[in-house]
Amino acid sequence: INRCICSMQAGSQMIKLKGKSKALVRLFYLDEHKSCIRWRPSRKHERAKITIDSIHEVCEGMRTEVFRRFANNNFDPNCCFSIYHGDHVESLDLVSTNGEEARTWITGLKYLLAGISDEDSLAKRQTFSEADKNGDGNLSIGEVLQLLHKLNVNLPKQKVREMFQEADTDENQGSLTFDEFCTFYKMISTRRDLYLLMITYNNHKEHMDLNDLQRFLENEQKMVNVTKDYCKMIINQFEPCSENQTHMVLGIDGFTNYMRSPAGDIFNPEHYQVNQDMTQPLTNYYIASSHNTYLTGDQLLSQSRVDMYAYVLQAGCRCVEVDCWDGPDGEPIVHHGYTLTSKILFKDVIETINKYAFAKTQYPVILSIENHCTVPQQKKMAQYLMEVLQDKLDLSNINVNESRRLPSPEVLKGKVLVKGKKLPANIDADAEEGDVSDEDSGEEDEEEEQQINGDCVSKSVQSNDSLCFMQIFFRRRKTMRLSRALSDLVKYTKSVRVHDIETQAYVCSWQVSSLNESLTNQILQLKPAQLVRFNQRQLLRVYPSNYRVDSSNFNPQPFWNAGCHLVALNYQTEGRMLQLNRAKFAVNGNCGYVLKPKCMCKGAFNPMLEDPLPGHRKSQLVLKIISGQQLPKPKDSMLGDRGEIIDPFVEVEIIGLPVDCNKQQTRVVDDNGFNPMWEETLVYTLHMPQIALVRFMVWDHDPIGRDFIGQRTIAFKSMMPGYRHVYLEGMEEASIFVHVAINDITGKVTFIRFFSLLRSHLSLSLFLNLDYGTRTAFGPIFLRKGGKNQAKVVKGSADCYTKEDFLNRRYSDDVSSKGSRSTSQSTSLLRGAQSEPLRRAHKVCFQEPEGSHEARRHLSSITCSGGAGVAMDYNNLASDSKDSSDLDIQTSVVQSHLEDTKELTVPKRKKTECEPEDVAISKMKVPASTLNNQFLSKQISGSESSSLSSLDSLDLSTLPSRFPDNQQQTMGTLQREMNALFEQKMLEIRCHSPLFFGDES
C-alpha cells in the first residue's frame, strides 16, 4: 500500500479520454496530503483536481460509455480504468502506459476511499493545504487570518495572535507546522455547549467517570440497558488522553469526539439496515422509482448513458425506465423519442442492469419497459432479457395465494419484474403476436391534461358520478402489435390504463397503472379517499409532466400521502425533491422499499382531512436548536471565500400530511459561521409521524434576502432523541447541534373539544343562533418580531375566522402527553419549549365595567353521577372572587394585537336593565382561576401526565363569544326559549359526558 501511495504521489503519465475522439496526455498525481488527485497541464490550473471524498467508485476496464463510443478504441483493457466522481457522477476515463501502473492507481484509490490511509482528519489536511498559499509547508499569521475569514471565524486579531503564539512551540517561530496547526485548530474549535453539558453530569469536574457517562446516556440520550462495559468501550475508543484512559474517565476532548461520532448523529443507526417487515404484498410498500433513467440532463438535448442505470440502482432505486425504439441493424435502442437525446443500445442497458441490480440490495427490481418497437425487434428484446438476466426472470417458484395479492419483496428477492403490456387471454396460445392497446407508462398525452382541466372536472365536483372520471381517462384507443415472447415475460406487473378510479382496483391486483403528476393531483384533490383505496389493491406509478423539459422534479410528498407506490423522479436532477426521496427511503436501510402505514394498507383513509386519524395519538416534536459548527459560506456567493462572514439562522420544516406541514426558524446570529449559538426551542405537532419528514436548512441572512448554505432531511421515525448533531448533506464538518424530545399527546382535556362535543349533541343552528361576524386571525399575534438578532418568521396576513373556524381550531399545546417527568422537570421544559401563544396567554387580562360583580350569576349546585359511580360537585366552580379576573365564557371577544409589549384585553359587554339575570347558562360567569384549578384539574386527573402542562397551556380567552359585542342586547321571547333549551341540553351533557368525570374512585 505504501508503495502504491508513493507511486501515485510521484505521478504518472496517462491518457485522458474526452468526448468521442479526443485523447489528452496529462501527468496525474496524488497531492502530498492524500486529499485529492491533480493533473497538469490544464487551463483550470489549481481547479484541475478531484477530491478523494467526492469519488463514488473506481472501475477497472473499459466499462463506461466514453470507452465504448471512443473512435480509436484499440486500448488494452488492463490499462484502462474510470473514476466516478462529483454530484452528477461524472466519469474520468484514463489509460495508463501499462497494466501494472493501472493496478497501482486502482489499489491506491480504493485504499484511500476506505478512509484508513491517514490517521489525521482529511478535512484538516485539506484545510491546511489550501491555507498554505506560498506552499512552504507552514502557515504564517497572515495566512491564518485569511483562513479564519474563510472559515467564518470572527475573532479579535489580538486573540488570534495569542492563540497563534501558544500553538507555535518549535524553533521556527512565526509560523505553524501541520501539527501546530492542529493544536491551534483545537483551540478555536473547543465547544462551549458540550463543555457545559458535560459539567452538568460530572459535578463540575474536568471529566466524566463511568457513572456520570452512564447517567448521561440513560437520562439524555434515552438509551436502555447501558452497562459499565459499554461505557468503558466508549472511553477506550474516543478518549485521546492515555492518562484518562488509565483512570477510565472521559475528558472534554473525548466527550467531543464521542458526540461528533456516528453515535451522536441524529439518524438512527438501526435504520442503516433493513428494519421493517418485508413479507407483505408489494402494494403495501413505497418503491423508489426513476423516470427516464438513461438521461444525464434535460429531456430534449442531453446524453443517454448506461452509467445512469448503475448510478440509480446503487443509490437504492428499484424501478428503472427503459424507452425502447427500433434501431439500426435490427438492434433495439434506448432514448427519449422524438427528441435530440443520444441513443444507447438496449443490450448494453440490460447488461448494466444485470450487473448492478442487486449490488446494494437483494430486493426485486421492476423494469418499466416503454415499448415502441416493431415485433422483430421486440423478439430481440425478449431474447436479450432472457439471455442476460436468466433465472432473475424466473418466477415459476413464487407461490401466491388464491386472493391474487401480489407477492412480497422478501419472496421476490433477486428477481427482476418486467412491467409492460401483456397479450389478452382470448388470443390463440399458439399465436406469436397479437394486438394490444397502446403503451401508457411513459409519454403524457396533452389531450388528457386539457380534458382534466375542462368540463369534466367541474362536473365531478358537482356530482359523485363515477362516469365523469371514466371520461377523464378516456381517449381514442390505439393498437400495436405485441410479441408473444415479450408478453410472456410480464406476470405481476401488467401495464393497464386507468379508466375508473373507484371500481378498477376491485378487478385485479396483478397490474400497474401510470398517471402523470397533473392528472394524479387532480384526482387527489377530488377523490383522495378513493385514490387511497385504489392504491391498496394495485400498484400505481406517478411520473413527471411532459412540460418538465428541464428534468425538474415535482413534490413527491402529496402522492406518498395518498399511498402511491412508484413516485418516479428524475435522478439526474439534484435538489429539494430528490433530497426528500433519499430521506424517505433511508428509513429502511435504503433498500428501495418502505412499508406504508397500516391505515393506508387497509380501511378508509383521507389524507386531506384536518383530523385524518380521529381518536389516535398525535406526536409532539420539541426541538431545541443549540449551536452550529463550521458552517461554510454559500456556494453561489459572488466573492466566494473572500466574502463577508455569514449571519446564519436555522429553518426547520415538517413535510407530511397537509395538516402536519409546518415551518419555523431561529433568530439570526451575526458574523459567526464557525460556532454560532442559537439555543431556541421549536415545537411541532404531527398527526401522522410515520410518513413525515423533518428538513433542517441553514441560511445566511442578507439585507435583501437570504442565501442557502446547506440542508439535511431525515424521516421523523429515524430521529434519535437527546443531544444530537445534524450533519449537513454533502459537507464533511458542517453541522448543527440540537436536542430532540418526542412526546405522544392526546386531546382529552382541551376545552375546544368540549365545544366539539356540544356540536355533536346540538344542531349548529341552535349552538350558533346568532351571527358572529368576523374575527381577526390569531396567527399575526404570535409572530415574533425584531431586528437582525430576533427570530425571523413567515409573515401572515390578518385573515378572518368565521364561526366554523372557531369550532374547528386545533390547539396542539392544550393536550396531555405521555411520560412521567417530575414537577420541576415539567416546569423547566415548559419554560424552554413554550411556544409564543402560550407565553402570551399569561399576559391576558380581563376588564369589567364597574357594577358587573353585582350582576354575576351563580351556578346552581349540580351533582352529576356517571356509570362508574363518580360524582362531581359544581358548587365550588362558581365561587365568588372579586380579586380574581372573571371570565365570561360565552360573551368575551378576543382582541388580537400585533404589539409584543402590550397586554391583551378582553372587553366585557354591559348588561342592560331589560335583560333577565337568570335567563340562560350562556351568560354564566366563572372565575378564571377557579375554572383552571378546579374544573380542569378534575378532568386531567384521569389523563396521562404531560411534559407541557395542559393547565398552563390552556388559553380560555380564545373561546368564541356566544354574542358579538355589537349585538343588540335586548332579548325577545324566542331568544329566551332557545336559551332555556340550550341550558337543558347542557345539563343533559353534564350528566352523561365523560368529560365531566374525574378518575377519583
N, C-alpha and C positions, 0 to 999 in steps of 0.2 A: 504493500500500500504506500509506504513512504517513497519507494522508487517511482510509483505512478504519479504521486503528487509533485515530486521534484521535477519529473519529466514534463508535466503539464505547466509548471511554473517557468521552466526553461523555454517553452514554446514549441510549436510545430507548424510547419508549412502545410496548409491543407487547401483544398478547392471548395469554395462556397458556391452552391448552385442557386441561381436566381432566375425565376421565370422558366421558359421552355428551352432556352438555348444559351443563356449567359452563365459562364463559369469564371469565377474570380479567385485568384490565388492570394491568400492572406496568411499572416502569421497569427495564430491563435495561441493564447497563453492564459494561465490562471494567475490572478493577482497575488501579491505577497500575503494578503490576509485571508486568502482562500474564500473570498466572498463573492467573486464574480469572474466570468470569462470575458476577456477583452480581445480585440483584434486590431491590426493595423496593416496597411494604411486604410484610412476611412475618412470620408468627408464629415462624419459625425464627430470625429475627434474623441473627446472624453465620454461622449454619449454612446460610443460604439462598445456596448457591453451587455451581458446578460447576467443578472444576479442569480446566485445559486438558489435562493429561496423562491424565485419565480419559475423555476424549472419544474414541469409536471412529470416528464418521463424522458428516458433516453432509450431509443430503439436501435437495434442492430440491423444491418442490411438495408435494402432498397425498398422500404415499405410505404413511403409517403407518395402522395400524388405527384410531387415535384420530380421524384426519381422516375416514376412511371411515364411521365409526359416529356421527359428531357429528350432533346433531339438526338444527341450522340450518346446513347445510353450503352456505352461499352465498358463501364466500370466493373472492377472486381467487387462482388457483394461483400467480401470480407473486409474491404477497405472503406465501406460506407456505413454511416450512422447518422441519426437525426435526433435533434433536441427539441422537444415540445416545450414551449415557454409562453409566459405572458397571460393576460386576462383573456385574450381571444385564441389562445392555444395555437400560436403560430409555430412553424417548424423551421429550424435552422438545419439545413441539409449539407453535410460535409463529406468529403472524400479525402482520405489520408494517403500517404505515399506507399504504405504497406499495411498488412493486416495486423502486425504486432503493435504498431502505433495506434491504430483504431481501437484495439483491445485495451491499450493503456488508458486512453481517454474514457472509454465506456466504463471501465472498472473504477477509475478515479472519480468520475461524476456520480456514479451510483453510490460510492462510499460517502461522498460529500452530501448527497441527498438524504442519506440515512441519519445525518445530524450527529455523527460521532467523530468527526475529524478534528474538532477543536474544543478544548476544554473551556475556553473563554467564549463569551457571548459573541455570536457572529455579528449581531447588530452593533455591539460596541466597537468591534474591529472595523466594520464598515464606516461607522461614525468617525472614528479616529482617522481613517484613511482619507475620507472626504474633507476633514478639517485641516489636514496637513497640506496646505496649499503649495508650499515650496518643495515637498517631497523629501525632506531631510530626516524623516522618521521621528521628529519631535514637534511639539506644539508650543508656540510662543504665546505670551499673554494676549497679543493681538488676535492670533488665530483662535484662542479660547473664547475671547469676547465675541468674535464672529460666530463661533459655534453656538454659544448660548443664545444669541439672537435667532439663529436658525431653529434652535430647539424651543423657542418661545419662552425662554427664561428671562425674567425681568428682575435682576438683582443689582444693587448699587455696585459701581465699579470698585469701590474700596473693599466691599465684602468679597468680591470675586478675587481681588488681589491677595487678600488674607488667606482664602482657601487655596489659591494657587501656590503661595509660598509654603503653606502647611503640607501640601502634597509633594512639592519639589524637594526631595530628600537626597538626591545623588549629588555628585561633584559638579555636574554640568548645571549650574544654577541658571534660572531664567527660562527654562524650557522643561516640558513634561514628556517623559517616555511613555510607552503604552501602559506599562504597569502603574506609573504615577498618574496617568490619565484615569485609569480605573479607580484609583483611590479618590481622585478629585471628583469623578462622576458619582461615586458613592456618597460623598459629602453633600452634593447638591440634590441628590435624589432620596435622602432619608425621609421616610414617610411619617409625618406628624400624626396623621389619622391612625395609622397602625400602631404607633408607639402609645398613643392614648388608649387605644383598645387593649393593648397588651397589659398596661399597668392597672387597668380596672380588674384584671383577673389574677394579678400576681402580688397584690397588696403593696403596690408601689416599689417592688423590687426591680432589678435590672434584667430579670429573666423569668421564665415560666418553668416551674418544676412539673413533674408528671401529673400531680393532682390539679394544678392550675390548667394545664393543657386539656386534661380530661373534662374538667368542668366547662371550659370554653367550647369544646366540640359538642358536648351534650346540650348545653343551655342555648348557645347561639347558633351553631351550625345544625342543630336538630338531629344529630347522629345518635344512633342507638347502639347499645352493647359495645361501647368503647372500652377497650381493655388497656391496661398499663403497657402490655407488649406492643400494642398498636402505637401508643404514644412514644415509646422508645424507638420504634421504627421511623417515626416522623423526625425525631431528633437526630438519629444517625444519618438520615437521608438529606436533611435540609440545613442542619446547623454547621456553619463553616468553621467555627472555633473548636479546636480539639480539646481545649480545657473544658468548655461547656459540654462537649460530648462525654467526657470522662465523668462529669458530675450529673449527667443526664438532665440538663436544663436547656431551654431554648431561649436564646437571646433575640434582640430585635432584628439582627440580620437573618437568623434562621427563621424567625416568625414571618419576616417579609418574604423570604424565599418560599416558604410554605403557602402563604396566602396568594402569591403570584404564580404558583404552580397550577397544573390542571386540577389539583384537589380543591383549589379556591375559585375555580371557574364557575360561572352561573349555570352552565349547561350540565345537566345530569349525566354523569359518566356511564350510567347503565344504558342510556339511550344511544350510545355509540354502537351497541349491539341490538339485534332484533329482540324486542321485549314484548311484543303483542301476540295475541292468538292468531296464528296463520292457518287455521283449519276451517275457516268459514268460507262460504261461497264467494267468488270473485266480486259479486255485486255488493258485498259488504265492505269494500275497500276503495280508498282513493288510490289511483295508479299514476305514477309520474309519467308524463307524456310529452312528446316533442312534435312540433309542427314543421313540415318541410325540412327534415333533419339534415339533409345533404347540403343546404345552403350555408355559406360563411358570412353573408351580409344581407343586402336588401333582396326583395322578391323579383326584381327586374333585370339587374345587371351583374349580380355578384357571382362568385365562383361556386361551383358544386365540387365537394371533396368527400372522398370516402373517410378521411380523417375525422370528420364530424360525427360519424357513427361511432367511432372508437371513443371520442370525447364524451358524447352524451351517455353512452352505455356505462362508461366508467364513472360518470357523475351520478349514477343511480337511476337514470331514465329506463323505463320498462316498456314503453310503447314508442316505436320509431316509425316514421312515414317514408314510404318509397313510391315516388311518382314514376310509373313505368310507361315508356313510349317506344314505338318502333325505331330501331337504329339501323345503321348501315351494315351490310354483310350478314344480315339475319340476326344480329346481336341486339337484344333489348337494351335500352339506355335509361338513365335516370336523370331528369332535370325538371325545371318548372316550365310547363308547357306554355307556348305562345309568348315566351319572353326571351331575353338575350342572355340568360344564365348559361353557364358552361355545362357540358354533358359528361357523365361518367358511365362506365359500364355496369349493368345490373349484376353481372357475375362478380365484379370487384366489391360491390356493396355487400352481397351475400357472404362473401369470404371474410370481409371485415366484421360483419355481424357475428359470424360463426366464431371468430377468434375472441371477440371482446364481450359477447353476450353475457357470459357467466364469469367474467374475470373478477368482479367485485361481489356479486351475489348470485345465488342459485335460483332465485325465484323467476317465474316464467317471463319471457319477452313476447310482446304482441307485435307482430309485423303487419302494419297497416299498409296494405298494397292498394294504391290507386291505379287501376288498370286501364290504360288507353291503347293497349297493343292489339294487333290482329292475332287470329288464332295460331298461326305458325310460331310467332314469337312468344305467345302465351305458353305454348308447349315447351319452348326453350327455357322460359322462366321456371316452369314446373320441374324441368329436368335439372336445372342448376340448384333449385331449392332442395330437391331430394338427394342429389349427389353431394352437396356441400354440407347440409345440415343433418342428413342421415337420420339417426334414431332420435334426434331432437324433435323431429316432426311426428314421431310415432306416438299416437295417443290411444292405441288399442288396449293398453293395460290400465287405463284410467277407468275406475268404477264410479258410476254416477247412479244415484238412487232414482226411483220412479218419479219423483217430483220434478225431474228435469232441472233441478237447480244446478248452477254452474259449479264445477269442481273448485277446490280451494288452492291457494298459492302453494301450500305445503305439498299437496298431491301432484301439482304440476311442476315441481322443481326440475330444472334442467331442460324444460320443454320450450319450444317456440310455437306460438299460436299464430296462424295465418288469418288475418282479418281481410275479408274480401267477399265478392259475390259468389253465390252458390247456385247451381242449376236446380230448378224446381223438381219436385219428386215425380211429377207426371211425365217427365221426359223419359224416353226409352233408355233403359240401363245400358244398352249396347252402343248408344249414340256417343260419338267422340266430342260432340259440341252441341250447343243449343243457344236459344235466345233468352236473355235476361234483361231486366230493366237497367238503365244506365247507372254507373257508379255514383254514389252520393257522399263519399267520405272526404272529398278534397275540396274541389272548387265550389265557391258560393255562386249562386245564380242571382243576378241583380233583380230579377223578377220577384224572387222571394222577399227581398228587403222592401221593394216597392209595395208589395201586397201586404206585408205585415204592418206597414205604416199607413195603409189606406183604410178603406171602409171596413175591412174585416175586424180590425182591432176595435173600432168604436162599437161594432155590433156585439162583439164578445164582451165588452164592458157592460153593455146594457142588458145582455141576456146570458144565460148559462148554457146556451145551446152549443153542444159539442160539435155540431155540424160546421160551425164557423171555423173552429180550429182545423177541421178537415179541409176547409177551403184554404186556410193559410198555407198548408203544406202541399196543396195540390198544384201541380204544373203539368205541362204536356209531357207525357211519358215518352222516353226514347228507349230504344232497344240496342243491344250489342250482342255479338257472338262471343260465347264463353267456352273455353276448352274444358273438357271433362277432367283432364289431368290436373289443371289448376283448381277447378272446383272441388275436387276430392280432397285437397289439402286443407280445406276450410271445414271446421267442425263446430267449435263452441263460439266462434266469433264471426257469424254471418252478418254481412252488411245489409241493413234494411233502411228504407226511408221512413221517417216519422210521418204518419198520416193521421193519427188521432192520439193525443197525449193522454186521454182519460181511459181509453179501452185497450190500446195496443199492448200495454205492459202485461195484460192478463193472457195473452195468446201464447207466447213462448219466451223463454229466458235465454235461449242459446243464440242471441243475436246482439248486434251493436248498431246503434244509430248515431249519426253525426249531424250536428247542427252548428251553424256559425254563432258567434257571440251575440250578434244583434238579435237574431231570432230567439235564442235561448233567454236572453234578457227580457224580451217581451213576454215570453211565457212565464218567467219568474215573477214579473210584476202582476200578471193577470191571474195566474193559477199556480201559486207557489206550492200549495199542499199537494196538488195533483202531480206536479213535477217531482216532488219528493217520492210520492208513491210510484211513479213511473221508474225512478232510479232504484227502487227496491227490488224490481223484478228483472231488469235487463240493464246492460251497460249502455252508457251514453257518453259520447265524445263531443267536446266543445272545442272549436278551433277558431283562430282569429279571422276577422272580417277581411275580405279581399281588398278593402281600402287601405289596409296597413301595408303599403308597398315598401315602407322603410323597415319592415320586420319588427315594428314595435309590438309590445305585448299589452293585453288587456289585464284588468284586475281579476285574478282567479278566485278571490275570496267569496264573492256572491254566489258563484257556481258551486264552490265547496259547501257553502251553507245549505244549498238545495240537494246535496248528495251526489252531484255529478262526478262520475268516476274518472274519466280521462279528459282532464283540462289541459289541452295541448298548447304549449308555449314555444316561442322562438328561442331556442337555447343559445343561439349565436348573439343575441342582444342582451348584454348585461344591463341591469338596472333594478329598480324597486320591485317589479313584478317577479323577476327571476329570483330575487333575494327572498321574497315571500315563499316561493316554491321550494327553495332549498330549506328554509326553516320548517316548512310543512312536513317534508319527508325525512328531515334529520331526526325526528322524534322516534323513529323505529329503525335505527341503525342505517339509515339512508339506503334501505333495500328496495325502494321504489313502491312499496305497498304500506299504506297506513289504514288501520281499521277505523271505520266510521263510528260515530256514537250510536248507541243502541236505538235511540229514538228515530234515527234516520234509516235504520235497517228493518224496523217493524213498527207498524201502527201509524197513526196520523201525526203529522208534524208540519207546522207552518213557520218557516224561519223569519217571516216578515212581521210577526206579531210583536207587540210591546212586551208581552209576557209569554214567550213561546213555550215555557215549561212551568205551568202553574202548579204550585204545591211542591216544587223541587227546591232544594237548597241552592243558593247562589254563592259565589265566591267573592271575597274581597281581597284585593291586592293592595297592600300597604308597602310602598316602595320609597325608600329613603335614598336620595342621590347625594352621596357624601363628597366625593372628590374625583378629579381626573388625573391621568398620568401621561405625560409625554405626548400631548395632542399636537399633531403637525399643523402646518399652515394648509389652507385649502389648495387642492391640486391645480385649480384653474386661476390661482392668484396671479395677477399680472406681473408682479415683481418677484414671484417665486419665494425662495428662502430669504431674499433681501427685503421682503415686505414687512409691514408692521406686525408686531406681536399681537396674537389673536385675542379676542374678547369672547370666550366660549360660553355657551349655555347648552343645556341638555333638553331634548324634547322626547317624551315617551308616548307612544301611540299604541292603543289597543285596537287590533284588527280582528273582527269576528262577525257575529250576528249584528244586524243594524242597530239593535238596542244596546249592544255592548261597545260599539265603536266610540272611542274617546281619545282625546289628545290633550296633554298638559306639558308644561315646561317650567324650567327653573329660572332663576334670575340670571343676569349676565355678570360674569367675573371679568373685570378689566385687566388687560395687559398681563395675562398669565395663561399660557397653554401648557406649561410644564407640570405644574401641580396645583391647579385651581381647586378651591374648596367651595362647595355649594351648601351642603347639609340642609337640604329641603326634602319634605315628605310629600309624595303624591299618592292619592287614594283612588282606586278604581273598583267598580262593582261589575261582575260578569255573571250573566245568566247561564251561558254555556261555555265554560272554560275549556272543554275538551277540544274545541276547534279554534280557539282564539290564539292569535299571535301577538307577541309583545315586541315592539320595534323601538330600539334606542337610537336616537340620532343626535349627533353633536354638530352644532352650528357655530360659525363665527359671526358675531353681531357686527353689523355695519350701519352707519347712519342712514344709508339709502337702501338697506335690505339686509340680507344675510347670505353667507356662503357656506356651502356644505363641506363638512370635514370628514365625517365617517359615520358608519352605522353598524348595528348588529341586530338581527332579527332572530327571535327564538320562540318556539312554541311555548305557550303558557304551561303546559304539562311537563316541559323539560326544564323548568326553572327550579333551581335548588334554593332552599331557604337559608337565611342567615347572611353573613357578610360575604359578598362575592364580587369578583372582578368581571366586568363585561368587556371583553377584548373586541375592539372594532375590527370588522371583517377586512382582511387583506392588509392589516397593519401589524407589524411584529410586536411593538411595545405599547402602542396607544391603547388606553383602557379607561374605564370609569369604574369607580368603587361604589358599591351600593349595598343596602341591607334590604332583604326580601322577607316579607311576612305575608302568609296566605291564610285567611280565615274563612270558614264556612259560616254563612249567615242565613237567617230566616227572617220572615216578616210578621211574626206572631203578634207583636205588641205595637205596631205602628198605628197611630191614630187615623191615618189616611185609610188604612184597611177597615177601620171601623165604619167609615162612611161608605166604603165599597160594599160592606155587608148591609148597610141600610138600603143602599140602592137595590140590592138583590131582593129585599123584602117589600120595598115600596116602589111604586111607579115613579119614573123620572119626573113626570109632570107634577106629582104631589110633593116630592122632595125639593124640587126646584120650581115652585109655582110662580116665582117672580123672576123677571129678567135681571141678570146680574150686571148687564152692560159688559164692559171690558176691563181687564186688569193689566197693569204694566208687567212686563216679563220679569221673572225673578233673576234670570241669568246675569244681566248687566250689573246687578247689585254687587255680585261677588267677584267681579273682575278686579284682580289686583292691579294697582297702577303705580307708577313711579318712573324714575329716570332710568339711567342705564344699568344701575345696580339693582333695580327692582325686577320682579318677575314680569316676563313678557307673556301675555296671554292673547288668545284669539279674541278679537273684539266682536261682540254680537250686537245686533240692533235690538231696540226695545220693541219686540213684537207683543201681541196681546193674547191673553188667555180668555177663553170662554168658560162657561160653567162645566163643560165636558172636560176641559183641560185641567180644571181644579180637581175633578174626581179621578182623573186618570194619572195624576202625577205619581211618580215612584221616588221615594226617598230612601236612597241606599244607606244613609247613615243612621236611620231610625230602627235598625234591626239588630237583633242579638246574634252573636257569633259563637262558634264552638271554641272551647278552651277552658282552662282553669287557672287564669292568672290571679295573682293576689291583687288586693285593692290598690296598693302602691304601684304595682306594675301597670295596672289598668289606667290609673291616673296619669302615669308617666307617658304611656303610649298615646293616650288621648291628647296630651299636651303636644306631643311631637307630630302626630298624624292627623290632627284635627283639620278638616277642610275649612275653607273660608266661610261657607254658610254657617257652620257650627260655631265658629268664633263669633260671627256677627249675631248669633242667636242670644248670646249673653249681653249684647248691648241694647236689646229691645226693651223699651219701657212703654207703659200703657198710661194714657192720660184720660182722666174722667172729669167731667164738669162737676162743679160743686152741687151737692144735694143728691148725687146719684146713689150714695150709700144708703140713703133713707128709702130709696125705691128698689133696693135689692130684693130679689125674690129668693126665698129659701127652698131648697129641695125638700120634698116631703120624705118622711122616713120610709124607705123601701127596703124590704128584705127579700132577696131572690134566692131560691134554692134550686140546685141542679140535681141531675141524676145521680151524681156521686155523693150527694148529701152535703155539698159545700154551700155555705151561706155567706152572704156579703152584706154588711150594713152600710147604707149610703148616708146615714145621718152626718157622719164626720166629713163627708165630701163638701158640704156647704157651710162649714164653719165660718163665722163672720170674722174678718180680719181687716181692720181699717188700715193697718200698717202695710199690708201686702198689696201687690198690684192685682187688680181684679180682671179676669179675662172673660170677655163676652164671646162665648164660643161661636154664636151664630151671627152676631152683628158687627164684629170688628172687621175693619177693612185694612189690608196691608198696604202701606205706602212705601214704595220702593225708592230708595235714593242711591245715587252713584257715589256720593262723597264718602270716603273711607273713614273720616274722623267724626262724622255726625252721628248722633243717636237716631235709631229708627223709632218713630212714634206711631201709635195706632189710635186714631181719634175715635171717640165713642159718640153714638147718636143720642141726642137728648130725647127724653120721654115726654110726650105731650100729656096734657090733662085728661084728654078723652080716651087715652089708651089704658085699658084694664091692666091691673098689675098681676092678675092670676090667669091670664088668658092661655098662654102656650108655653110649652117647655122650650120653644125656640128662643125665648127671651131669657133663659136662665143665665145667671152669672155665677161662676165658680172661681174662687181664689186660685190664681195660677200656681202658687207654691203648694197649696193643698192638693191640687189636682196632680201635680207632678209627683209629690211624695207619697200620697196615699193611693189614689186611683191606679196609677201606672205601676206602683210598686207591687200591688196585689197581682196585676196581670203578668208582670215579668217574673214573678216568683216561680212559675212553672216552666219558664223557658230557660234556655241554656245561657251560661254566663258569657259576657261579651267583652272583648278586648277594647272595644269602643262602646262606652256605656250608652245604652238606649235612653236612659233618663236624661243624661246630659245633652244628647244629640237631638232630642225631640223638640222641634220648634212649633209650638201650638199656634203661634201667631199667624202662620201661613195657612191656617184652615180657612175655607171660604166663608164669607159672610152670608148669612141667610137673607139679610136685607141690605141692599146697597144704601150708601149714605144719602143719595138723592131721592130715595123712595118716599112717597107720601106716607106720613106716619099714622094717619087715622085708619082704623080697621072697620070693615063692614061685617055684616052677619056671615057672609060666605067665608070670609077670611078666618073668622073665629071658629067656624065649624071645621075648616080644614086644619087649623092649628090643633083643635081638640082631637081630631082623628090622628094627627101626627103624634101627639102625646100618647095616645092609646097604643099606637104601633111601637113607640119607643119602649113602653112598659112591657109589651109582649116580647120584644127582642131581648130586653134585660133578663127576663125570666128564662129564656131558652138558649141564648147565645153563650158559647164557651168563652167568649172574650171577657165576660163579666165575672168569671170564677177564677179563684186562685187555686194553688195546689195544696192548700192547708188541709190537713186531714188529722 
